[in-house]
Amino acid sequence: MALCTNPNQHGIKGLKKVLHTIAGSSVQVKNLRAYLIAQGVWDGVTPIDFTLAITGSVWSNDKAVAAITVLAADFPASMKIRINNSGLICGKGDWSPAGGALKVTRPVIIANTGSINGGGYHASGGGGGWTGALCGQDSGDSSCSCCNCICTTTAGSMGYGYGYSYADQPRTIGAAGSGCYSADGCPSSGGGAGGVGGNPGSSGYSVSGNAFITWINTGARNGSIS
């Protein structure tokens, strides 16, 4: 009697392996299912063994949406999803709360040798100082014709957090505010200092849904992990 063998235990056909690499700068993925279908990588139905390799940078232009979102309702339960990140996954910077980097609600395997950063926060410019001076008859200074001279300066500009405009933007320090001077002997004053930009992940989360993730490498993760 001939021996019949099955190449896969329980007769389950092996999943097709699919690799998709992102090497560009500031690529927008956001919803992974929608991205894969739009790129022609996946048909949206057939389970596959999928690996997303990131060697460039991925970010979101919307602080309400993570740079990469992997939802259980979007994929067959038998589908395998892996993310190999040697680049940057970055949320959008903004006023607190800034945007998140990675959100998952189903099992994902991640090897992170790069960075996963929540969006940085903004820091407002420093307040402008002011100088007031009494002169003329009130102070006994005959060289000054005014009676009361007040000089005001402007506030410094805003500093931008990491990921404010696009994924590879570093934090910046806002410009100092302008100074002012007055005639008739009144003192001058310098402008207010510029705001210091937020650090990576100061406000946005790095990872949401950590319990669903199997970490091969954790790498750099800036921002909260929950």
VEXNU-826276 format. One record per residue (C-alpha): residue number from 1; x, y, z. Coordinates in Angstrom, 1 decimal, always signed. Layout:
! VEXNU-826276
k/x/y/z
NUM/X/Y/Z
...
***
This chain:
! VEXNU-826276
k/x/y/z
1/+0.0/+0.0/+0.0
2/+1.4/+3.3/-1.0
3/+2.3/+5.8/+1.8
4/+0.6/+9.1/+1.4
5/+2.3/+12.1/+3.0
6/+1.0/+15.7/+3.5
7/+3.6/+18.4/+3.2
8/+1.7/+20.5/+5.8
9/+0.5/+19.2/+9.1
10/-3.3/+19.0/+9.3
11/-3.5/+19.7/+5.6
12/-3.2/+23.5/+6.1
13/-1.6/+25.2/+3.2
14/+1.4/+27.3/+4.0
15/+0.9/+31.1/+3.8
16/+2.6/+32.9/+0.9
17/+5.5/+35.1/+2.1
18/+5.2/+38.7/+0.9
19/+7.9/+41.4/+1.6
20/+7.3/+45.1/+1.1
21/+10.1/+47.6/+1.7
22/+9.7/+51.3/+2.5
23/+13.0/+53.1/+1.7
24/+11.7/+56.6/+1.1
25/+11.6/+59.5/+3.4
26/+8.5/+60.7/+5.2
27/+6.2/+58.0/+3.6
28/+2.6/+58.0/+4.9
29/+1.2/+54.6/+5.8
30/-1.3/+55.2/+8.6
31/-3.9/+52.4/+8.1
32/-1.9/+49.4/+7.1
33/-4.7/+47.5/+5.3
34/-5.6/+50.5/+3.2
35/-1.9/+51.1/+2.4
36/-1.2/+47.6/+1.3
37/-4.3/+47.4/-1.0
38/-3.5/+50.8/-2.5
39/+0.1/+49.7/-3.2
40/-1.1/+46.5/-4.8
41/+0.8/+44.4/-2.2
42/-2.3/+42.5/-0.8
43/-5.8/+41.7/-2.2
44/-7.4/+42.5/+1.2
45/-8.8/+38.9/+1.5
46/-6.2/+36.1/+1.2
47/-4.1/+35.5/+4.4
48/-0.4/+35.9/+3.8
49/+2.8/+35.9/+5.8
50/+3.6/+39.6/+5.4
51/+6.7/+41.5/+6.3
52/+6.9/+45.3/+6.2
53/+10.6/+46.4/+6.1
54/+11.2/+50.0/+6.9
55/+14.7/+51.4/+6.0
56/+13.5/+55.0/+5.4
57/+11.0/+56.9/+7.5
58/+7.2/+56.6/+8.0
59/+5.1/+59.3/+9.6
60/+1.5/+60.5/+9.9
61/+0.4/+64.0/+8.9
62/-2.6/+63.7/+11.3
63/-2.1/+63.8/+15.1
64/-5.3/+61.8/+15.5
65/-4.0/+58.8/+13.5
66/-0.8/+56.8/+14.3
67/+1.9/+56.6/+11.7
68/+1.1/+52.8/+11.4
69/-2.2/+51.4/+12.6
70/-2.7/+47.6/+12.5
71/-6.3/+46.7/+13.4
72/-7.7/+43.2/+14.1
73/-10.8/+43.9/+12.1
74/-8.7/+44.7/+9.0
75/-6.9/+41.3/+8.6
76/-7.8/+37.6/+8.7
77/-6.9/+36.1/+12.0
78/-4.5/+33.6/+10.3
79/-2.5/+36.3/+8.6
80/+1.0/+36.9/+9.9
81/+2.3/+40.4/+10.1
82/+5.9/+41.4/+10.8
83/+7.5/+44.8/+10.9
84/+11.2/+45.1/+10.6
85/+12.2/+48.7/+11.3
86/+15.7/+49.9/+10.9
87/+14.6/+53.4/+10.0
88/+12.1/+55.7/+11.7
89/+8.4/+55.5/+12.6
90/+7.2/+58.9/+13.8
91/+4.0/+60.4/+15.0
92/+3.0/+64.0/+14.1
93/+4.2/+66.7/+16.5
94/+1.7/+69.2/+17.8
95/+0.4/+70.8/+21.0
96/-0.1/+68.1/+23.6
97/-1.2/+65.5/+22.9
98/+0.8/+64.9/+19.8
99/+0.3/+62.0/+17.5
100/+1.3/+58.4/+18.1
101/+3.8/+56.3/+16.1
102/+2.4/+52.7/+16.2
103/-1.0/+51.3/+17.2
104/-1.9/+47.6/+17.0
105/-5.0/+45.6/+18.1
106/-3.9/+42.2/+16.8
107/-0.7/+40.0/+17.0
108/+2.3/+41.6/+15.3
109/+6.0/+40.6/+15.4
110/+8.4/+43.5/+15.4
111/+12.1/+43.7/+15.1
112/+13.1/+47.3/+15.8
113/+16.7/+48.3/+15.3
114/+15.8/+51.9/+14.4
115/+13.5/+54.4/+16.2
116/+9.8/+54.5/+17.0
117/+9.0/+58.0/+18.2
118/+5.8/+59.6/+19.2
119/+5.3/+63.1/+17.9
120/+7.1/+65.9/+19.7
121/+5.4/+68.8/+21.4
122/+5.5/+72.5/+20.5
123/+7.1/+74.9/+23.0
124/+5.8/+78.5/+22.9
125/+8.1/+81.5/+22.6
126/+9.4/+83.2/+25.7
127/+7.5/+86.3/+26.8
128/+8.9/+89.7/+25.7
129/+10.2/+91.8/+28.5
130/+9.3/+95.5/+29.0
131/+11.0/+98.5/+30.4
132/+9.3/+101.6/+31.8
133/+11.0/+104.8/+32.7
134/+10.1/+108.1/+34.2
135/+11.9/+111.1/+32.9
136/+11.7/+114.8/+32.5
137/+10.2/+116.8/+35.3
138/+9.2/+113.6/+37.2
139/+12.8/+112.4/+37.5
140/+14.7/+115.7/+37.3
141/+16.3/+114.7/+34.0
142/+16.3/+117.9/+31.9
143/+17.8/+116.0/+28.9
144/+14.6/+114.1/+28.4
145/+11.5/+115.9/+27.2
146/+9.0/+113.2/+27.9
147/+7.2/+112.7/+31.2
148/+6.6/+109.0/+31.0
149/+8.2/+106.7/+28.5
150/+7.3/+102.9/+28.3
151/+9.1/+100.5/+26.0
152/+7.7/+97.0/+25.2
153/+9.2/+94.1/+23.4
154/+7.7/+91.2/+21.5
155/+7.5/+87.5/+22.5
156/+9.9/+85.0/+20.9
157/+8.5/+82.6/+18.3
158/+7.5/+79.0/+18.7
159/+10.0/+76.1/+18.7
160/+8.9/+73.0/+16.8
161/+8.8/+69.4/+18.1
162/+10.3/+66.4/+16.3
163/+8.0/+65.3/+13.5
164/+6.0/+68.6/+13.4
165/+6.1/+68.9/+9.6
166/+7.6/+65.6/+8.5
167/+9.2/+62.6/+9.9
168/+12.9/+63.6/+9.5
169/+12.6/+67.2/+10.8
170/+14.7/+67.7/+14.0
171/+13.5/+69.9/+16.8
172/+14.2/+73.6/+16.5
173/+14.5/+76.6/+18.7
174/+12.2/+79.5/+17.9
175/+13.7/+82.9/+17.0
176/+14.0/+85.5/+19.8
177/+11.5/+88.3/+19.8
178/+12.4/+91.7/+18.6
179/+13.7/+94.3/+21.0
180/+12.7/+97.9/+21.1
181/+14.0/+101.3/+22.0
182/+12.6/+104.7/+22.6
183/+13.8/+108.2/+22.0
184/+14.3/+110.9/+24.7
185/+16.7/+108.8/+26.8
186/+14.3/+106.0/+27.7
187/+16.1/+102.6/+28.2
188/+16.0/+100.0/+25.4
189/+15.0/+96.3/+26.0
190/+15.8/+93.0/+24.3
191/+13.1/+90.7/+22.9
192/+11.9/+87.6/+24.6
193/+13.7/+84.3/+24.1
194/+12.4/+81.9/+21.5
195/+10.7/+78.7/+22.6
196/+12.7/+75.4/+22.7
197/+11.3/+72.7/+20.4
198/+10.0/+69.4/+21.9
199/+12.1/+66.4/+22.1
200/+11.2/+63.2/+20.3
201/+8.2/+61.5/+21.8
202/+7.7/+64.1/+24.5
203/+3.9/+64.1/+24.1
204/+2.9/+61.5/+21.5
205/+2.9/+57.7/+22.3
206/+5.5/+55.4/+20.9
207/+3.4/+52.2/+21.1
208/-0.3/+51.5/+21.8
209/-1.3/+47.8/+22.1
210/+2.0/+46.5/+23.4
211/+0.4/+43.4/+24.7
212/-0.3/+42.3/+21.1
213/+3.4/+42.7/+20.0
214/+6.1/+40.1/+20.1
215/+9.4/+42.0/+20.2
216/+12.4/+40.5/+18.5
217/+14.3/+43.8/+19.1
218/+12.9/+46.8/+21.0
219/+15.4/+49.4/+19.7
220/+14.8/+53.0/+20.5
221/+11.2/+53.9/+21.5
222/+10.6/+57.5/+22.5
223/+7.2/+58.2/+24.0
224/+4.7/+56.2/+26.1
225/+4.2/+52.5/+25.7
226/+0.9/+51.0/+26.6
***
